[in-house]
Amino acid sequence: MEKAIREVQDTIGEDSISIDDEVLHAHGYSNWANHNIDKLPVAVVFPTSTEEVSQMVKICNKYKIPIIPFSGGSSIEGNFAAPFGGMSFDFVHMANILQLHPADMDVVVQPSVSWMDLNEKIKDSGLFFPIDPGPSAKIGGMVGTNCSGTNAVRYGTMRDWVVNLTVVLADGQVVKTRRRPRKSSAGYNLTGLFVGSEGTLGVVTEITLKLTTIPEETGVGVVTFPSMRAAAKAAVDVVHKAIPVGAVEILDDVQMNVINRAGNTDRKWKETPTLFFKFAGTTGAVKDSIAQVGQVVKAHGGSDFEFARDEAEQKSLWSARKEALWSMLSLRTHGNEVWSTDVAVPLSRVADLVEVCKEEMDALGLFGSMMGHIGDGNFHETILYDGEKEKEEVKRCVHSMVQRAIEMEGTCTGEHGVGLGKKEFLPEELGLGTLEVMRTIKKSLDPHWLLNPGKIFDA
Amino acid sequence: MEKAIREVQDTIGEDSISIDDEVLHAHGYSNWANHNIDKLPVAVVFPTSTEEVSQMVKICNKYKIPIIPFSGGSSIEGNFAAPFGGMSFDFVHMANILQLHPADMDVVVQPSVSWMDLNEKIKDSGLFFPIDPGPSAKIGGMVGTNCSGTNAVRYGTMRDWVVNLTVVLADGQVVKTRRRPRKSSAGYNLTGLFVGSEGTLGVVTEITLKLTTIPEETGVGVVTFPSMRAAAKAAVDVVHKAIPVGAVEILDDVQMNVINRAGNTDRKWKETPTLFFKFAGTTGAVKDSIAQVGQVVKAHGGSDFEFARDEAEQKSLWSARKEALWSMLSLRTHGNEVWSTDVAVPLSRVADLVEVCKEEMDALGLFGSMMGHIGDGNFHETILYDGEKEKEEVKRCVHSMVQRAIEMEGTCTGEHGVGLGKKEFLPEELGLGTLEVMRTIKKSLDPHWLLNPGKIFDA
């Protein structure tokens, strides 16, 4: 390892690597993660180009050192933990928009571009990138976990928006998964394979993303319900009827309470199961959608719509939803921890699962909220707990939620990825044969198991 | 091979295999294909279940016999040709809809289900499957080539609509790529890897497809233009403005002439570059979209809209477009052949490419039409030619189109797949390193190179 560090310094420069304790800690431990381990990376490298990544990977390959890509550092399942030490590759110096092609409706970016910054910077083109995970996420990590967010019900997930990737393979070779057509049937879908592989198959250094047109008008409306079941059923009904909503999010009474306590909006919300709708499109289409959704929610016992009164309120209301996890984290006091996780199930089972999970959390006396991208069958449980006393109960509660989701033909993670935290569930969810196919691909592309080892599955 | 045939007969039954000349010919030669070779499969097997496919694959594996999956038989790039002989796996007895889950908006089908039959059979559920390639295509082959069709501009491609696959691997083992959540981040995206792999990584025996809601209203409108460039630019502008059209297709003067000659619609169309639009949605949204598209096409020199007058005319008009290749085939006389192929490029280059290809075809004096899914940057050239005299010119013309598409950062195939016909273009399009990654995956999953050998790339 010392030799490797010296070789990186000699080849690329003194500043390209750090072994400072604080730096190591910041790249191996996370305040937001459900899973922190005792190990840290041994060094952190700061490449400035694909070429430098390739050189660094070659050095790691020579000395058989684990490689762990790092961008936003806000993933929560231990996706960038360093169980085998190794080098964390921090892309902080690769945070540029390289090319914007407005006429082709795509953009080429480096891994540490933040999706929110990207949208801010390109907004004059009339285009935007619609995948919206947590505000601190960066494109590199978003590729790694195949993330999504509130817009997925309309726009799909990360995988649907990546045109091509530049990837440094385990031996340092640089490949590009394909050119820039919006669709292609030319050979294997390597783009879609690298997306969601959590850095275990290659190190992504450049990403071409599709963009779409900023809607003429948006609106945010809120409807309250007597129960989570009613709210979930209303949301699924909107999807069944294919009413073009921009997003539909479910939030339980606890989450509404947390929003009120965080105080980011200048009104008090009713603390009861709630659906947040986003509407987007032409003025006519938005009006049309609101009327249709209004009918559906009424039929499920929902209240009248309350609309954000202006753009500022729309923004703060939606960001209250987007920052739900952060709000919860801000409630922590000494000894408190937060466990936040997600599952996804077929649409017909969402209401059942939400209801039973809520009951179970209450029965255990845990302070936790439920919310989620209900239109995709994807939801999150976020529990604030006493790190010493309640850890086992929380684990049991989460375990039971995931188990139920899998039994309902769902998945242990809809958008956060496997990391360390969901590894134990994959054999049951996928079956050993399917897992073995994944392992075979991994071994063929990374024979020494150097790329983010210990994530998704073990060697 | 004889031993293998006997073993299939003994294990699964006499009727499960054929070596009849006519049957072999029907599974190795195609009237529609651009590429026919002298070789035929040595036998055709007719499995009735995943279990039987597994048994047959095990026998093929034991005797090292190539395995070639076959469903609709209407692919055109030689995708089911048998350059190394082997066994064609015809799924004609696996043509059932296994489970329809209306509440989950998905359906489980076998490989030989036709997408048109599927939609006819499930229409009472209010749902449909939106991927619409040629009318004779079946789901198995559609998975193989990652096909799309006219609806892609709104709904995406095959890959976006497959939830999971049951796959028989090269050694006969059966795996399922994942359960039934609509989205997932649990491990590698095997579903998306098998889709588009043309049967070279495994034999697909069951497919779960997402469905969507049948739109309340549809409309078909036609606009003519003074040039292909103007028509292409108008189509791309509609996409840029994100006006929600159901489809936008470009057809050149020759194709309009072919439609008139085929006589499937009871009016004569102007034989000039034309855009066909499909509109779909609520009554209000359709009206809104028509008005907006009307403005865009006017700005590009387009005519007024002509609308299909009723549902029957909508259907026949759209099927005229869908059957364009078939219409061209029906014009063949003795010695004539048809070469039909597709490319895709970034949106900004579509007008350039369409224009130059049209000029070149005319300059060569070839009778060919151009049409395509212009909103995706994907289009088709279909040439009717004298099989003896004009073959070299046609080859040159197609080669030049593909070359130009690749230079424009596009792809040699947007939706037909590589098969035999596009193999020569992959090294330039993807680069040798990327192709080697594909080959590495192929070798790891099919070490004896038994699954549809000779397609996409060579060993």
Interface residues (C-beta under 8 A of the other chain):
Chain A: H101 A103 D104 M105 D106 T145 N146 C147 S148 A152 G156 T157 R159 D160 L169 Q173 V174 V175 K176 T177 R178 R179 R180 P181 R182 K183 S184 S185 A186 G187 Y188 N189 L190 G192 L193 V195 G196 S197 L201 T212 T213 P215 V236 V239 H240 K241 A242 P244 G281 T282 G284 A285 D288 Q292 A344 V345 P346 L347 S348 R349 D376 G377 N378 A405 I406 E409 G410 T411 C412 T413 G414 E415 H416 G417 V418 K422 F425 L426 E429 L430 G431 G433 T434 L435 V437 M438 T440 I441 K442 K443 S444 L445 I456 F457
Chain B: H101 A103 D104 M105 D106 T145 N146 C147 S148 A152 G156 T157 R159 D160 L169 Q173 V174 V175 K176 T177 R178 R179 R180 P181 R182 K183 S184 S185 A186 G187 Y188 N189 L190 G192 L193 V195 G196 S197 L201 T212 T213 P215 V236 V239 H240 K241 A242 P244 G281 T282 G284 A285 D288 Q292 A344 V345 P346 L347 S348 R349 D376 G377 N378 I406 E409 G410 T411 C412 T413 G414 E415 H416 G417 V418 K422 F425 L426 E429 L430 G431 G433 T434 L435 V437 M438 T440 I441 K442 K443 S444 L445 I456 F457
